[in-house]
Amino acid sequence: MQKEEILRLIKETIAKTIPSGAKVILFGSQARGDAREDLDGEYSYFTE
């Protein structure tokens, strides 16, 4: 699976599962841009 396809699926999943108005933050090696292809991503979401 290509990176673009993975990102699209992540965005779709977030849109379906995270409360409206929440902020989603990607952190760790994926956010820094130095992740290996076999690593997962770390996400947090915050609501008011």
Distance bins in CASP14 RR format, pairs under 12 A and 6 or more apart:
PFRMAT RR
TARGET T0000
AUTHOR 0000-0000-0000
RMODE 2
METHOD distances of the structure
MODEL  1
1 7 0 0 0 0 0 1 0 0 0 0 0
1 8 0 0 0 0 0 1 0 0 0 0 0
1 9 0 0 0 0 1 0 0 0 0 0 0
1 10 0 0 0 0 0 1 0 0 0 0 0
1 37 0 0 0 0 0 1 0 0 0 0 0
2 8 0 0 0 0 1 0 0 0 0 0 0
2 9 0 0 0 0 0 1 0 0 0 0 0
2 37 0 0 0 0 0 1 0 0 0 0 0
3 9 0 0 0 0 0 1 0 0 0 0 0
3 10 0 0 0 0 0 1 0 0 0 0 0
3 30 0 0 0 0 0 1 0 0 0 0 0
3 33 0 0 0 0 0 1 0 0 0 0 0
3 35 0 0 0 0 0 1 0 0 0 0 0
3 37 0 0 0 0 1 0 0 0 0 0 0
4 10 0 0 0 0 0 1 0 0 0 0 0
4 11 0 0 0 0 0 1 0 0 0 0 0
5 11 0 0 0 0 0 1 0 0 0 0 0
5 12 0 0 0 0 0 1 0 0 0 0 0
6 12 0 0 0 0 0 1 0 0 0 0 0
6 13 0 0 0 0 0 1 0 0 0 0 0
6 30 0 0 0 0 0 1 0 0 0 0 0
6 35 0 0 0 0 0 1 0 0 0 0 0
6 37 0 0 0 0 0 1 0 0 0 0 0
6 40 0 0 0 0 0 1 0 0 0 0 0
6 41 0 0 0 0 0 1 0 0 0 0 0
7 13 0 0 0 0 0 1 0 0 0 0 0
7 14 0 0 0 0 0 1 0 0 0 0 0
7 26 0 0 0 0 0 1 0 0 0 0 0
7 30 0 0 0 0 0 1 0 0 0 0 0
7 41 0 0 0 0 0 1 0 0 0 0 0
8 14 0 0 0 0 0 1 0 0 0 0 0
8 15 0 0 0 0 0 1 0 0 0 0 0
9 15 0 0 0 0 0 1 0 0 0 0 0
9 16 0 0 0 0 0 1 0 0 0 0 0
10 16 0 0 0 0 0 1 0 0 0 0 0
10 17 0 0 0 0 0 1 0 0 0 0 0
10 18 0 0 0 0 0 1 0 0 0 0 0
10 24 0 0 0 0 1 0 0 0 0 0 0
10 26 0 0 0 0 1 0 0 0 0 0 0
10 30 0 0 0 0 0 1 0 0 0 0 0
10 40 0 0 0 0 0 1 0 0 0 0 0
10 41 0 0 0 0 1 0 0 0 0 0 0
10 43 0 0 0 0 1 0 0 0 0 0 0
11 17 0 0 0 0 0 1 0 0 0 0 0
11 18 0 0 0 0 0 1 0 0 0 0 0
11 24 0 0 0 0 1 0 0 0 0 0 0
11 26 0 0 0 0 0 1 0 0 0 0 0
11 43 0 0 0 0 0 1 0 0 0 0 0
12 18 0 0 0 0 0 1 0 0 0 0 0
13 24 0 0 0 0 0 1 0 0 0 0 0
13 43 0 0 0 0 1 0 0 0 0 0 0
13 45 0 0 0 0 0 1 0 0 0 0 0
14 20 0 0 0 0 0 1 0 0 0 0 0
14 21 0 0 0 0 0 1 0 0 0 0 0
14 22 0 0 0 0 1 0 0 0 0 0 0
14 23 0 0 0 0 0 1 0 0 0 0 0
14 24 1 0 1 0 0 0 0 0 0 0 0
14 25 0 0 0 0 0 1 0 0 0 0 0
14 26 0 0 0 0 0 1 0 0 0 0 0
14 43 1 0 0 1 0 0 0 0 0 0 0
14 44 0 0 0 0 0 1 0 0 0 0 0
14 45 1 0 0 1 0 0 0 0 0 0 0
15 21 0 0 0 0 0 1 0 0 0 0 0
15 22 0 0 0 0 0 1 0 0 0 0 0
15 24 0 0 0 0 1 0 0 0 0 0 0
15 45 0 0 0 0 0 1 0 0 0 0 0
17 24 0 0 0 0 0 1 0 0 0 0 0
17 43 0 0 0 0 0 1 0 0 0 0 0
17 45 0 0 0 0 1 0 0 0 0 0 0
18 24 1 0 0 1 0 0 0 0 0 0 0
18 25 0 0 0 0 0 1 0 0 0 0 0
18 43 0 0 0 0 1 0 0 0 0 0 0
18 44 0 0 0 0 0 1 0 0 0 0 0
18 45 1 0 1 0 0 0 0 0 0 0 0
18 46 0 0 0 0 1 0 0 0 0 0 0
18 47 0 0 0 0 1 0 0 0 0 0 0
19 45 1 0 0 1 0 0 0 0 0 0 0
19 46 0 0 0 0 1 0 0 0 0 0 0
19 47 1 0 1 0 0 0 0 0 0 0 0
19 48 0 0 0 0 1 0 0 0 0 0 0
20 45 0 0 0 0 0 1 0 0 0 0 0
20 47 0 0 0 0 1 0 0 0 0 0 0
20 48 0 0 0 0 0 1 0 0 0 0 0
21 45 0 0 0 0 1 0 0 0 0 0 0
21 46 0 0 0 0 1 0 0 0 0 0 0
21 47 1 0 0 1 0 0 0 0 0 0 0
21 48 1 0 0 1 0 0 0 0 0 0 0
22 43 0 0 0 0 0 1 0 0 0 0 0
22 44 0 0 0 0 1 0 0 0 0 0 0
22 45 1 0 1 0 0 0 0 0 0 0 0
22 46 1 0 0 1 0 0 0 0 0 0 0
22 47 1 0 1 0 0 0 0 0 0 0 0
22 48 0 0 0 0 1 0 0 0 0 0 0
23 43 0 0 0 0 0 1 0 0 0 0 0
23 44 0 0 0 0 1 0 0 0 0 0 0
23 45 1 0 0 1 0 0 0 0 0 0 0
23 46 1 0 1 0 0 0 0 0 0 0 0
23 47 0 0 0 0 1 0 0 0 0 0 0
23 48 0 0 0 0 1 0 0 0 0 0 0
24 31 0 0 0 0 0 1 0 0 0 0 0
24 41 0 0 0 0 0 1 0 0 0 0 0
24 42 0 0 0 0 0 1 0 0 0 0 0
24 43 1 0 0 1 0 0 0 0 0 0 0
24 44 1 0 0 1 0 0 0 0 0 0 0
24 45 1 0 1 0 0 0 0 0 0 0 0
24 46 0 0 0 0 1 0 0 0 0 0 0
24 47 0 0 0 0 0 1 0 0 0 0 0
25 31 1 0 0 1 0 0 0 0 0 0 0
25 41 0 0 0 0 0 1 0 0 0 0 0
25 42 0 0 0 0 1 0 0 0 0 0 0
25 43 1 0 0 1 0 0 0 0 0 0 0
25 44 1 0 1 0 0 0 0 0 0 0 0
25 45 1 0 0 1 0 0 0 0 0 0 0
25 46 1 0 0 1 0 0 0 0 0 0 0
26 32 0 0 0 0 1 0 0 0 0 0 0
26 33 0 0 0 0 1 0 0 0 0 0 0
26 35 0 0 0 0 0 1 0 0 0 0 0
26 40 0 0 0 0 0 1 0 0 0 0 0
26 41 1 0 0 1 0 0 0 0 0 0 0
26 42 1 0 0 1 0 0 0 0 0 0 0
26 43 1 0 1 0 0 0 0 0 0 0 0
26 44 0 0 0 0 1 0 0 0 0 0 0
26 45 0 0 0 0 0 1 0 0 0 0 0
27 33 0 0 0 0 0 1 0 0 0 0 0
27 35 0 0 0 0 0 1 0 0 0 0 0
27 40 0 0 0 0 0 1 0 0 0 0 0
27 41 0 0 0 0 1 0 0 0 0 0 0
27 42 1 0 1 0 0 0 0 0 0 0 0
27 43 1 0 0 1 0 0 0 0 0 0 0
27 44 1 0 0 1 0 0 0 0 0 0 0
27 45 0 0 0 0 0 1 0 0 0 0 0
28 34 0 0 0 0 1 0 0 0 0 0 0
28 35 1 0 0 1 0 0 0 0 0 0 0
28 39 0 0 0 0 1 0 0 0 0 0 0
28 40 0 0 0 0 0 1 0 0 0 0 0
28 41 1 0 0 1 0 0 0 0 0 0 0
28 42 1 0 1 0 0 0 0 0 0 0 0
28 43 0 0 0 0 1 0 0 0 0 0 0
28 44 0 0 0 0 0 1 0 0 0 0 0
29 35 1 1 0 0 0 0 0 0 0 0 0
29 36 1 0 0 1 0 0 0 0 0 0 0
29 37 0 0 0 0 0 1 0 0 0 0 0
29 38 0 0 0 0 0 1 0 0 0 0 0
29 39 1 0 0 1 0 0 0 0 0 0 0
29 40 0 0 0 0 1 0 0 0 0 0 0
29 41 1 0 0 1 0 0 0 0 0 0 0
29 42 0 0 0 0 1 0 0 0 0 0 0
30 36 0 0 0 0 1 0 0 0 0 0 0
30 37 0 0 0 0 0 1 0 0 0 0 0
30 38 0 0 0 0 0 1 0 0 0 0 0
30 39 1 0 0 1 0 0 0 0 0 0 0
30 40 1 0 0 1 0 0 0 0 0 0 0
30 41 1 0 1 0 0 0 0 0 0 0 0
30 42 1 0 0 1 0 0 0 0 0 0 0
30 43 0 0 0 0 1 0 0 0 0 0 0
31 39 0 0 0 0 0 1 0 0 0 0 0
31 41 0 0 0 0 1 0 0 0 0 0 0
31 42 0 0 0 0 1 0 0 0 0 0 0
31 43 0 0 0 0 1 0 0 0 0 0 0
31 44 0 0 0 0 0 1 0 0 0 0 0
32 39 0 0 0 0 0 1 0 0 0 0 0
32 41 0 0 0 0 0 1 0 0 0 0 0
32 42 0 0 0 0 0 1 0 0 0 0 0
33 39 0 0 0 0 0 1 0 0 0 0 0
33 41 0 0 0 0 0 1 0 0 0 0 0
35 41 1 0 0 1 0 0 0 0 0 0 0
35 42 0 0 0 0 1 0 0 0 0 0 0
END
